[in-house]
Amino acid sequence: MSRANSDNTCREHMRLDAAQFVPLEAIKRYSEACREGKNCVIVQGNTPVMVGR
C-alpha cells in the first residue's frame, strides 16, 4: 500500500490526474527495461520513441 500512497503523492505534486500519470509511469518502466538492450522502440499512441543504443 505504501507504493500506491507514494505514487499518489507524486502524481498530486505534479498536478496530474490518473489518466496522465499511468502512461508516464509506463514510459519510465519501459525505458528502464530497454536500457540494457541494443535497440528498443516504445510506441506510445502514434509516436514511436527510440530508447537504447
C-alpha positions as CSV (number, residue, x, y, z in Angstrom):
1,M,0.0,0.0,0.0
2,S,2.9,2.4,0.6
3,R,3.8,2.2,-3.1
4,A,0.3,3.4,-4.0
5,N,0.5,6.2,-1.5
6,S,3.9,7.3,-2.8
7,D,2.6,7.2,-6.4
8,N,-0.5,9.3,-5.5
9,T,1.7,11.8,-3.6
10,C,4.0,12.1,-6.6
11,R,1.0,12.4,-9.0
12,E,-0.6,15.1,-6.9
13,H,2.7,17.0,-6.7
14,M,2.9,17.1,-10.5
15,R,-0.7,18.0,-10.7
16,L,-1.6,15.1,-13.0
17,D,-4.7,13.0,-13.0
18,A,-4.6,9.2,-13.1
19,A,-5.1,9.2,-16.9
20,Q,-1.9,11.3,-17.3
21,F,0.2,9.6,-14.6
22,V,-0.3,6.0,-15.7
23,P,1.3,6.4,-19.2
24,L,4.1,8.5,-17.7
25,E,5.0,5.7,-15.3
26,A,4.7,3.1,-18.1
27,I,7.2,5.0,-20.2
28,K,9.6,5.1,-17.3
29,R,9.4,1.3,-16.8
30,Y,9.8,0.6,-20.5
31,S,12.8,2.9,-20.6
32,E,14.4,1.1,-17.7
33,A,13.8,-2.3,-19.3
34,C,15.2,-1.2,-22.6
35,R,18.3,0.5,-21.2
36,E,20.3,-2.8,-21.4
37,G,19.1,-3.7,-24.9
38,K,20.8,-2.8,-28.2
39,N,17.6,-1.5,-29.7
40,C,14.3,-0.8,-28.2
41,V,11.3,1.1,-29.6
42,I,8.5,2.2,-27.4
43,V,5.2,3.2,-29.1
44,Q,3.0,5.5,-27.0
45,G,-0.1,6.3,-29.0
46,N,1.1,7.1,-32.6
47,T,4.6,8.3,-31.7
48,P,7.5,5.8,-31.6
49,V,10.4,6.7,-29.4
50,M,13.8,5.1,-29.8
51,V,15.3,4.1,-26.5
52,G,18.7,2.4,-26.1
53,R,21.8,2.4,-28.2
